[in-house]
């Protein structure tokens, strides 16, 4: 486009050559003049449109990058809050399990103590009822040791298992003695 324009000089000879070039272009037929004008108009319109599209794509890419950074920030916040909520739910779940285990352990102890006091009030056959009392102690011992294994750290669970296993073997012995005493 710029290569077609003659160089601008202050010499009179150049003005006459420009004037003759203008006269030569004015000597062109009208449809070629219109064609050149249309080509120039189309070229300017396309370059302006290309420039505007370039500006719009740059603006869109800036918006996308800012939106993407906001999304990443929100995703990070969501992940951290999700982890915090999971930790809180796990703590709440642990407390709920401990409360329920404590409630049922207490209930088991109360029911067993009710039965044991009933046997102690009416001690008609002491040799048989002592064995029944030993067997009835199994439920509170199991309930309390299971509750304590939930409350205390896992290192204490081994000692509580020893206590449960010991009393289980003692109850088996008492049950066999009970059967022998009854039969």
Rosetta blueprint (number, residue, H / E / L):
1 X L
2 X H
3 X H
4 X H
5 X L
6 X L
7 X L
8 X L
9 X L
10 X L
11 X L
12 X H
13 X H
14 X H
15 X H
16 X H
17 X H
18 X H
19 X H
20 X H
21 X H
22 X H
23 X H
24 X H
25 X H
26 X H
27 X L
28 X L
29 X L
30 X H
31 X H
32 X H
33 X H
34 X H
35 X H
36 X H
37 X H
38 X H
39 X H
40 X H
41 X H
42 X H
43 X H
44 X H
45 X H
46 X H
47 X H
48 X H
49 X H
50 X H
51 X H
52 X H
53 X H
54 X H
55 X H
56 X H
57 X H
58 X H
59 X H
60 X H
61 X H
62 X H
63 X H
64 X H
65 X H
66 X H
67 X H
68 X H
69 X H
70 X H
71 X H
72 X H
73 X H
74 X H
75 X H
76 X H
77 X H
78 X H
79 X H
80 X H
81 X H
82 X H
83 X H
84 X H
85 X H
86 X H
87 X H
88 X H
89 X H
90 X H
91 X H
92 X H
93 X H
94 X H
95 X H
96 X H
97 X H
98 X H
99 X H
100 X H
101 X H
102 X H
103 X H
104 X H
105 X H
106 X H
107 X H
108 X H
109 X H
110 X H
111 X H
112 X H
113 X H
114 X H
115 X H
116 X H
117 X H
118 X H
119 X H
120 X H
121 X H
122 X L
123 X L
124 X L
125 X L
126 X H
127 X H
128 X H
129 X H
130 X H
131 X H
132 X H
133 X H
134 X H
135 X H
136 X H
137 X H
138 X H
139 X H
140 X H
141 X H
142 X H
143 X H
144 X H
145 X H
146 X H
147 X H
148 X H
149 X H
150 X H
151 X H
152 X L
153 X L
154 X H
155 X H
156 X H
157 X H
158 X H
159 X H
160 X H
161 X H
162 X H
163 X H
164 X H
165 X H
166 X H
167 X H
168 X H
169 X H
170 X H
171 X H
172 X H
173 X H
174 X H
175 X H
176 X H
177 X H
178 X H
179 X H
180 X H
181 X H
182 X H
183 X L
